[in-house]
Amino acid sequence: MKLHVLERRLEIQITLKEAWDFFSNPANLTDITPPRLGFKMTSEAPERIYPGLIMTYKVSPFFGLPVNWVTEITHVKEPEFFVDDQRLGPYKLWHHEHMFKETGRGVEVHDLVHYALPLGPLGDIAHELVVKRQLRDIFEYRSEYLARKFGRV
């Protein structure tokens, strides 16, 4: 299993409380996900995440084919960070750390994702041809959305 890492940082004009309120509300996932992925939450979600929260989605990351995705919020330290791990879905491994830090000018939003694809060598080829670019585009869409909504520092 080849482990990949995606890391993004964005500084936005928002308070730490506002950042936490936005990112800890699962309903906002739809807004920060590109529409072309067909992202749809299929479980009831609370207004705030908590450790042990299981959420289910449908997403169409590959050729418009819908895939079930199940994640668990495994760690929460309000308002500093939370972690979601895939329990079922398109990746062999998905571990996403969401971190928030006041900077004096706003808040740095730091995403650190460790992920692996299934299918061994075929997964490696898919990563190079499609997945790496697709993830980069998803996080770029997210950054652009957040900059428009809150203002980039």
C-alpha positions as a printed Julia matrix, in Angstrom:
153×3 Matrix{Float64}:
   0.0    0.0     0.0
   1.5    3.31   -1.11
   0.67   6.15    1.28
   0.1    9.61   -0.19
   0.02  12.96    1.59
  -1.92  16.08    0.7
  -1.3   19.22    2.73
  -2.98  22.59    2.32
  -2.88  25.82    4.3
  -5.11  28.83    3.83
  -5.32  31.97    5.93
  -8.76  33.59    5.99
 -10.23  36.69    7.65
 -12.28  35.04   10.35
 -12.08  34.49   14.1
 -11.18  31.12   15.56
 -14.72  30.76   16.9
 -16.22  31.55   13.49
 -13.87  29.05   11.84
 -14.8   26.36   14.33
 -18.52  27.08   14.0
 -18.28  26.75   10.21
 -16.04  23.68    9.93
 -17.58  21.73   12.79
 -21.02  21.89   11.18
 -21.32  18.9     8.8
 -23.96  20.7     6.72
 -21.22  22.98    5.36
 -19.46  20.08    3.63
 -21.81  20.42    0.68
 -20.8   24.07    0.18
 -17.06  23.39    0.14
 -17.29  20.38   -2.2
 -17.29  20.93   -5.98
 -20.78  20.33   -7.42
 -19.36  18.04  -10.13
 -18.68  15.4    -7.45
 -22.39  14.97   -6.77
 -21.73  15.04   -3.01
 -24.82  14.22   -0.97
 -25.05  13.58    2.74
 -27.2   10.46    3.28
 -27.29  10.42    7.07
 -28.79  12.85    9.53
 -26.04  15.09   10.85
 -25.97  17.11   14.04
 -25.16  20.81   14.03
 -21.76  20.02   15.59
 -19.34  17.15   15.19
 -18.28  15.01   18.14
 -15.92  12.05   18.61
 -17.54   8.87   17.36
 -19.89  10.62   14.94
 -20.5    8.43   11.88
 -21.61  10.22    8.72
 -22.61   8.7     5.39
 -22.47  10.27    1.94
 -22.8    9.5    -1.72
 -20.12  10.94   -3.94
 -19.26  10.42   -7.6
 -15.5   10.91   -7.82
 -14.82   8.62  -10.79
 -16.64   8.94  -14.11
 -19.91   9.98  -12.42
 -20.33   6.62  -10.69
 -21.88   7.04   -7.23
 -19.93   5.58   -4.32
 -20.96   5.24   -0.68
 -18.59   6.94    1.73
 -18.7    6.47    5.49
 -16.53   8.57    7.79
 -16.05   8.73   11.54
 -14.99  11.77   13.52
 -12.29  10.18   15.65
 -10.76  13.15   17.5
 -12.04  16.6    18.44
 -10.26  19.34   20.37
 -12.43  22.44   20.1
 -11.54  24.9    18.56
  -8.13  23.62   17.47
  -8.66  20.48   15.4
 -10.69  17.46   14.47
  -9.96  14.28   12.53
 -12.12  12.26   10.19
 -11.27   8.74    9.07
 -12.93   6.82    6.27
 -14.64   3.63    7.42
 -16.0    2.66    4.0
 -15.45   4.31    0.65
 -13.32   4.83   -2.41
  -9.96   4.86   -0.59
  -8.11   2.05    1.1
  -7.14   4.62    3.76
  -8.33   8.19    4.35
  -7.18  10.12    7.44
  -7.95  13.86    7.34
  -6.72  16.25   10.04
  -8.42  19.67   10.1
  -6.43  22.2    12.14
  -7.2   25.83   12.99
  -4.83  28.44   14.43
  -5.21  32.16   15.09
  -2.57  34.18   13.29
  -3.23  37.72   14.48
  -4.67  38.59   11.06
  -7.19  35.77   10.86
  -7.15  31.99   11.08
  -4.92  29.51    9.33
  -6.91  26.52    8.09
  -4.52  23.59    7.77
  -5.56  20.31    6.16
  -3.35  17.25    6.33
  -4.63  14.17    4.52
  -2.96  10.76    4.47
  -4.56   8.45    1.95
  -4.01   5.26    0.01
  -5.82   3.76   -2.94
  -7.0    0.2    -3.39
  -5.96  -2.14   -6.22
  -2.17  -2.05   -5.73
  -0.35  -1.07   -8.94
  -3.63  -0.14  -10.67
  -4.36   2.26   -7.79
  -0.9    3.79   -8.25
  -1.61   4.37  -11.94
  -5.04   5.85  -11.15
  -3.39   8.14   -8.61
  -0.98   9.54  -11.17
  -3.54   9.83  -13.97
  -6.63  11.05  -12.08
  -6.76  11.02   -8.29
  -3.84  13.32   -7.42
  -5.14  16.03   -9.77
  -8.73  15.53   -8.65
  -7.83  15.94   -4.96
  -5.76  19.02   -5.75
  -8.75  20.48   -7.63
 -11.17  19.66   -4.78
  -9.0   21.45   -2.23
  -8.46  24.36   -4.61
 -12.24  24.7    -5.0
 -12.53  24.65   -1.24
  -9.87  27.36   -0.84
 -11.56  29.57   -3.42
 -14.96  29.11   -1.74
 -13.54  29.98    1.7
 -11.66  33.01    0.35
 -14.84  34.33   -1.27
 -16.94  33.68    1.82
 -14.56  34.96    4.5
 -11.79  36.85    2.68
  -8.2   35.73    2.21
  -5.54  37.3     4.42
